Amino acid sequence: MPIVFSAIVPHLPMLVPTIGKENIKKLKATINAYEKLECDLYAAQTDTLLIISPHGQLQQNSFVINLSPSYDIDFEEFGDLSTKLSLAGDIGLGYKIRESLETKAPVQVISQTKLDHGSSIPVYLLTKHMPQIKIISLYPSGLDLNAHYNFGQLLKRELLINKNRVAIVASGDLSHRLTKNAPAGYSAKGKKFDNKLIEYLNQNKVKEILSMNQDFIKEASECGLKSIVLLLGILEGIEYQAQLLSYEFPFGVGYLTMNFKL
């Protein structure tokens, strides 16, 4: 089985100790969940990590694969001038994916060495003991949820015939409107959205996720749903058990960490 690991993770910068500092204490559940995932990823003997992030160079009508011979991670935009990391890109698998998909789906290739924070924070936290792991960075599009699910299904075919042991990680936060001091202001629908999505994920109710009301989604002000749906498309037809590792919202944003045990 070339797909050896899959998970949903949040990407808040405060998870990096040099940025979070005393706030780290408020994120204990998420940090513990990340540590568990890091161990599982290491144990899976992963060759390549495919990270799906909503914060890269997004296109309205096409998915974007960021293919670079190497990727640089730093957190200077968050005031951390010291933490730096460089990892190799999996150019070989990336080009195979592009060749396979370019006639079947709207896909565009870019080459940016600096990873966006939605990619770099999970990659940094998950690969601390895996300096040899290779990275492919993938960005969702402005297309609808069904297009993301279908793209994931197409992507899965290429991953399954590939000999590399691949991990898929969907990076994204849930509602940004969970408390009065939340970044996008408060909405009662924020918590309803998070609860409903987690319930559907736990029960493997993909159809229900794909048919969630667009106004409801918009009102929740989330940034992770399309990454998650793309991951679910990749996992279609593969047996897995959803395992909720943590969900918390100390700063008014929903942080979900979930493992899909294959």
C-alpha positions in Angstrom: 0.0 0.0 0.0 1.9 3.1 -1.2 -0.4 5.4 0.9 0.9 4.7 4.5 -0.4 7.7 6.5 -3.1 10.3 6.4 -4.2 13.0 8.8 -5.9 16.4 9.3 -3.9 19.0 11.2 -4.2 22.7 12.2 -1.6 25.2 11.2 -1.5 28.0 13.7 2.0 29.5 14.1 1.7 29.4 18.0 2.4 25.6 17.8 6.1 26.5 17.1 7.6 27.0 20.6 9.7 30.0 19.6 6.5 31.8 18.4 3.9 30.4 20.9 6.0 30.9 24.0 3.6 31.1 27.0 0.6 30.5 24.8 1.8 26.9 24.2 0.2 25.9 27.5 -3.3 26.7 26.0 -2.6 24.3 23.1 -1.7 21.2 25.1 -4.2 18.9 23.4 -3.1 19.9 19.9 0.6 19.6 20.8 0.1 16.1 22.2 -1.9 15.1 19.1 0.9 16.4 16.9 3.5 14.4 18.8 1.4 11.2 18.3 1.1 11.9 14.6 4.9 12.6 14.4 5.6 9.1 15.9 3.1 7.4 13.6 4.5 9.1 10.5 8.0 8.1 11.5 6.9 4.5 12.2 5.2 4.4 8.7 8.7 4.7 7.1 7.4 7.5 4.9 9.3 8.5 1.7 7.2 11.4 0.6 4.8 13.8 2.4 2.1 15.4 0.3 0.8 18.4 2.2 -2.4 20.1 1.1 -2.6 23.7 2.3 -5.2 26.5 1.8 -2.6 29.2 2.1 -0.4 28.9 -1.0 -0.8 30.4 -4.4 -4.5 29.7 -5.0 -6.2 29.8 -8.4 -9.9 30.2 -8.9 -10.3 27.5 -11.6 -7.3 25.1 -11.1 -5.5 23.1 -8.5 -1.9 24.1 -8.0 1.1 21.7 -7.4 4.2 23.5 -6.1 7.2 21.5 -7.3 10.6 22.6 -6.2 13.9 20.6 -5.9 14.0 21.8 -2.3 11.8 23.7 0.1 12.8 26.3 2.6 10.9 26.7 5.9 11.2 29.8 8.1 8.8 31.7 10.3 10.2 35.2 9.9 6.7 36.6 9.1 5.8 35.6 12.7 8.8 37.2 14.3 11.0 34.0 14.6 14.2 34.8 12.9 16.1 31.7 14.0 14.0 28.6 13.1 15.0 27.4 9.6 14.7 24.1 7.8 15.3 22.8 4.3 13.8 19.6 2.8 14.0 18.0 -0.6 11.0 18.1 -3.0 9.8 14.9 -4.6 10.2 16.2 -8.2 9.9 12.7 -9.7 6.5 11.9 -8.2 5.3 15.5 -8.7 5.9 15.4 -12.4 4.2 12.0 -12.7 1.2 13.4 -11.0 1.1 16.4 -13.3 1.5 14.2 -16.4 -1.3 11.9 -15.3 -3.7 14.6 -14.3 -3.2 17.5 -16.8 -5.6 16.0 -19.3 -8.2 14.9 -16.7 -8.4 17.9 -14.3 -7.5 21.6 -14.2 -4.0 21.6 -12.7 -1.2 24.1 -12.7 2.4 23.7 -11.7 4.5 26.4 -10.0 7.9 26.3 -8.4 8.4 28.2 -5.2 11.1 27.2 -2.7 9.6 29.0 0.3 6.7 27.1 1.7 3.5 28.9 2.8 2.7 28.7 6.6 -0.2 26.3 6.0 2.4 23.9 4.6 5.5 24.8 6.6 4.0 24.6 10.2 2.7 20.9 9.8 5.8 19.9 7.9 8.1 21.4 10.6 6.2 19.7 13.4 5.8 16.3 11.8 9.2 15.7 10.3 11.6 16.7 13.1 13.2 13.2 13.0 12.9 12.7 9.3 15.5 14.9 7.5 15.4 12.6 4.4 11.6 12.9 3.8 10.6 14.5 0.5 7.8 17.0 0.1 5.1 17.8 -2.4 3.0 20.9 -1.8 -0.6 21.0 -3.2 -3.1 23.9 -3.1 -6.9 23.7 -3.4 -8.8 25.9 -5.9 -11.9 28.1 -6.0 -13.9 25.2 -7.5 -16.6 23.5 -5.4 -16.3 20.6 -2.9 -17.2 18.0 -5.5 -14.4 19.1 -7.8 -12.0 18.7 -4.8 -13.3 15.2 -4.0 -13.0 14.2 -7.7 -9.5 15.6 -7.9 -8.5 13.6 -4.9 -9.9 10.4 -6.5 -7.8 11.1 -9.6 -4.7 11.8 -7.5 -5.2 8.5 -5.6 -4.7 6.5 -8.8 -1.3 8.0 -9.4 -0.3 7.5 -5.7 -1.4 3.8 -5.7 0.8 2.9 -8.7 3.8 4.8 -7.4 6.4 2.8 -5.4 7.1 5.5 -2.8 5.5 5.3 0.6 3.4 8.4 0.7 1.8 10.3 3.6 -1.1 12.7 2.9 -1.7 15.6 5.3 -4.6 18.0 5.0 -3.7 21.3 6.7 -6.5 23.6 7.8 -8.3 25.2 10.6 -12.1 25.0 11.2 -14.4 27.9 12.1 -12.7 31.2 12.9 -15.9 32.4 14.7 -16.2 30.4 17.9 -15.9 33.0 20.6 -16.5 36.7 21.2 -12.8 37.5 20.7 -12.4 35.2 17.6 -10.5 36.6 14.6 -13.6 36.8 12.4 -16.1 37.8 15.2 -18.6 35.5 16.8 -21.3 33.4 15.0 -23.3 30.6 16.6 -23.0 28.8 13.3 -19.3 28.4 13.8 -19.6 25.8 16.6 -22.4 24.1 14.7 -20.2 23.8 11.6 -17.3 22.3 13.6 -19.5 19.9 15.5 -21.2 18.7 12.3 -18.0 18.3 10.3 -16.3 16.3 13.1 -19.4 14.1 13.4 -19.4 13.4 9.7 -15.7 12.7 9.7 -16.0 10.3 12.6 -18.8 8.4 10.9 -17.3 8.5 7.4 -20.3 10.4 6.0 -18.6 11.8 2.9 -21.8 12.5 1.0 -23.1 14.6 3.9 -19.8 16.7 3.9 -20.0 17.2 0.2 -23.6 18.5 0.4 -23.1 20.9 3.3 -24.9 24.2 2.7 -22.6 26.8 1.1 -24.0 29.7 3.2 -23.5 27.7 6.4 -19.9 27.0 5.4 -19.3 30.7 4.5 -20.8 31.8 7.8 -18.4 29.5 9.8 -15.4 31.3 8.2 -13.2 28.2 7.9 -10.0 27.5 5.9 -9.7 23.7 6.1 -12.7 22.2 4.4 -11.4 21.9 0.9 -8.1 20.4 2.0 -10.1 17.9 4.0 -12.4 17.0 1.1 -9.4 16.6 -1.2 -7.9 14.1 1.3 -11.2 12.3 1.5 -11.2 11.9 -2.3 -7.7 10.3 -2.1 -9.0 7.9 0.6 -12.1 6.9 -1.3 -12.2 3.1 -1.6 -9.4 2.7 1.0 -10.5 1.3 4.4 -9.7 3.6 7.3 -10.8 4.4 10.8 -11.1 8.0 11.7 -9.5 8.7 15.1 -10.2 12.1 16.7 -6.9 13.1 18.5 -7.8 16.6 19.6 -10.2 19.5 19.0 -9.9 22.8 20.9 -10.4 26.5 20.3 -8.5 28.5 23.0 -8.3 31.5 20.6 -11.7 31.4 19.0 -10.6 29.2 16.0 -11.3 25.5 15.8 -8.2 23.3 15.8 -8.9 19.8 14.7 -6.2 17.0 14.7 -7.5 13.7 13.3 -5.7 10.5 12.2 -7.1 8.2 9.6 -5.8 4.8 10.6 -5.4 2.9 7.3 
